[in-house]
Amino acid sequence: MPAVTARRKESRSALQPSCAYDAVVIGSAAYYFHWMRKATEFVRRNRAALAARPVWLFSSGPLGTKTIDGQGRDVCAVTVPKEIEEFREAIQPRDHRVFFGVLVRDKLGFAHRLLLKLPVNRDGAIFPLGDFRDWSDIEAWAGKIGQALKDSAGEAELPRENGALIAR
Ligand SMILES: Cc1cc2nc3c(=O)[nH]c(=O)nc-3n(C[C@H](O)[C@H](O)[C@H](O)COP(=O)(O)O)c2cc1C
């Protein structure tokens, strides 16, 4: 029976190579062009176990409604956190996606609330408040992961000889 386990911020936990996960989806908010420390540590700590199974990565970050920045660049492409290149090499994820994020004043710490008050952020120029998550985009991506897993489960059931598929 397929099952999904959702876990939060367990950077110190280990994903054993022999554990029952067929695949792993890991995401983090982006702050200052970086993944959150706990998420980064989780990937680094579990590098071998993650490299041995299919992994999908996502980052939650860009705010606002503009998908193209002032220089004509794709906002999701220019906000890819710095760690992703390292992760691509280390664990070869099937995919990494940047999704638009959410900024709620009440959830911010003191220092970040001060940032919002800076003159450069007048009218939310840099940090617009609001929920910019595109759930249809997120669900479509999750659906693709589900399909890829179904396809590979189907492949695993095909007859094999020494690991190679045998034509019927
Ligand atoms: C101080 C600050 C820095 C941020 N830096 C980035 C960034 O570098 N790249 C990005 O895409 N989003 C950035 N964001 C937006 C956050 O990643 C976004 O709000 C995210 O959805 C927050 O998720 P969380 O509420 O789970 O922490 C920043 C937000 C704040 C307040």
The ligand as an ORCA input file, in Angstrom:
! r2SCAN-3c Opt
* xyz 0 1
  C      14.293     38.766      5.069
  C      13.735     37.940      3.951
  C      14.603     37.453      2.985
  C      14.095     36.686      1.920
  N      14.966     36.247      0.965
  C      14.467     35.576     -0.105
  C      15.341     35.141     -1.141
  O      16.557     35.319     -1.114
  N      14.806     34.477     -2.191
  C      13.473     34.237     -2.278
  O      13.034     33.667     -3.273
  N      12.615     34.612     -1.290
  C      13.090     35.283     -0.213
  N      12.240     35.666      0.790
  C      10.831     35.261      0.747
  C      10.594     33.999      1.582
  O      11.357     32.918      1.110
  C       9.098     33.616      1.482
  O       8.417     34.570      2.239
  C       8.835     32.198      1.933
  O       7.630     31.745      1.350
  C       8.780     32.107      3.448
  O       8.434     30.804      3.861
  P       8.233     30.468      5.421
  O       7.058     31.319      5.880
  O       7.970     29.004      5.463
  O       9.508     30.871      6.115
  C      12.706     36.413      1.852
  C      11.852     36.895      2.853
  C      12.349     37.645      3.885
  C      11.422     38.165      4.939
*
